[in-house]
Amino acid sequence: MSRLGIALSLAVAIAACAPAPSRPAGTLDALRAKGILVVAIRVEAPPPDRNAGDPAHAQKRAFEAAVALIVARRVIGPDAKVELRSTGADRIAGLDQGADVAMTVDVAAARDRALISPPYAAASIVLAAKTGGPVKQLEDIRGAALAVAMDELGARAIAQAYLQEHGIAATLDTYMGVSGSATAVDAGKAVALIGDKIGVSIIAADRNLTTIAAIAQRPYVIAVRKSAPDLAAAIADALRAALASGEIRDAATKAAFPYETP
């Protein structure tokens, strides 16, 4: 055999014996071997003053945690466990800190940083006002003071952009969450509030509020590292199946979460 033939034979033999490259941590195979899905989630046990600002905080976190477990069992297996890791407003940052997925909402900035699942629940930022009060349509807030919720959805920045786009001048004053904003409306400090629709719906009856307009859509989604497309695909399939079976709606009911189909 020629020297070239011998060299080629050796190269083939070495390649055949070489170990297959390992898959990066966080991929589907690695998760199934581990049996645990690490989930970045907004603080699941907040201090009392935060609950006062967001009347739907407990419902949101219970619902997101339930969805995470549904997904884990469908993707990893029936014995899968979920490890919740508290994060601040930027839950996608949790992916860089070791979480496998992040329970978040769909915004353009999120898509730049991670793979985003199909939505599993609808959500939005809304303009709400007193039922029967002076604000009945968007134009009625022109030149008035609005209470904007300081919340996890970044309502103030979104409200500013929305009003500018629609050519409406109004004063935006920030309050602690939807509850604080509703209190400002009750006190006559603002004619309407802008904040999370889910929080508004929780207190609408007690605070005599009506939703006037949707400012921006913020559906609930699950974010995955861009380096784990196999996991992202499996999560998308799991969510579609859980939506079709009614599991997600049932989880929302148990969490007292005001569910809307995405």
Number of C-alpha atoms within 10 A of each C-alpha: 6 7 8 9 10 11 12 12 12 12 12 12 11 11 11 10 9 9 8 8 6 7 11 11 13 23 18 22 15 16 19 16 9 13 19 20 24 22 28 30 26 23 17 17 12 12 9 8 9 15 16 15 21 26 20 23 21 17 20 21 19 18 23 27 22 20 22 27 19 21 25 26 19 19 23 23 14 12 10 19 17 18 16 18 18 16 17 13 15 15 25 25 16 21 20 10 10 14 22 24 27 29 22 24 25 20 16 8 8 16 13 10 15 22 19 25 22 18 20 22 20 18 23 19 24 23 27 31 29 21 16 10 12 12 19 17 13 15 11 13 22 15 11 15 19 26 29 31 28 23 19 17 19 15 22 19 11 16 21 16 12 14 16 12 9 10 11 17 14 15 16 18 17 19 19 20 26 29 25 21 27 33 17 21 22 16 10 11 16 22 22 29 32 31 32 31 24 25 22 28 19 19 17 19 11 8 18 15 21 21 20 19 15 17 20 17 16 20 19 21 22 28 28 26 21 15 14 18 15 15 24 24 16 17 26 21 17 18 25 15 15 19 18 11 11 10 16 25 22 17 19 21 14 13 19 16 24 20 19 13 12 14
